[in-house]
Amino acid sequence: MRNYRRLLFNVACIVSATLLAAAFVLLIAAVSPQTCCRRIQLGKGVYAGLLDRNGGCIWLSNQSEPYLGSIISLSPSTQPTTTGFGYVAGIYYRHHTWTWPQYDTWWTLCMSSWYPIIIFAVLPTIWLLRRWLARQRRLLYNACHNCGYNLTGNVTGRCPECGTDIHQPS
């Protein structure tokens, strides 16, 4: 059971590291001088893109362009119902609903490009720390740095378990 958990953790770390690399590419693309507003269509009525705003922004919207402003209407009957919030901690959300002259909804969600980087960096960091701590523990307890075999009393200079050369500190 423990090996399956370790395998699952390693696979999750690989996926997270891959997504971390993709998030770095998105951050670089979002803050590049050529970026005005790049977008792709994810599905029917759902778009995603990059916006050069506040150091790089990833957005989702049901419109082909993100709506980041406010709605001003001359007639109170055409004023939409608006919910959401402006930029709070690097996240922007707006949702507008019109009931007259026809029912329509606009929504936009933007977030800083740093959020995916931080989220996807957690598992690879834990993986690296676990490997580093295991290596330190093996060196401290006179174990082979490759397989962890106890080398107490070994004078051959090789690990009898895996055959790795052992460099004893002098």
Secondary structure, DSSP 8 states (H G I E B T S, - for coil): -HHHHHHHHHHHHHHHHHHHHHHHHHHHHHTSTT-SEEEEEEETTEEEEEE-SSS-EEEEESSSS---S----SSGGG--EEEEEEEETTEEEEEEEE-SSS-EEEEEEEEETHHHHHHHHHHHHHHHHHHHHHHHHHHHTTB-TTT--B-TT--SSB-TTT--B-----
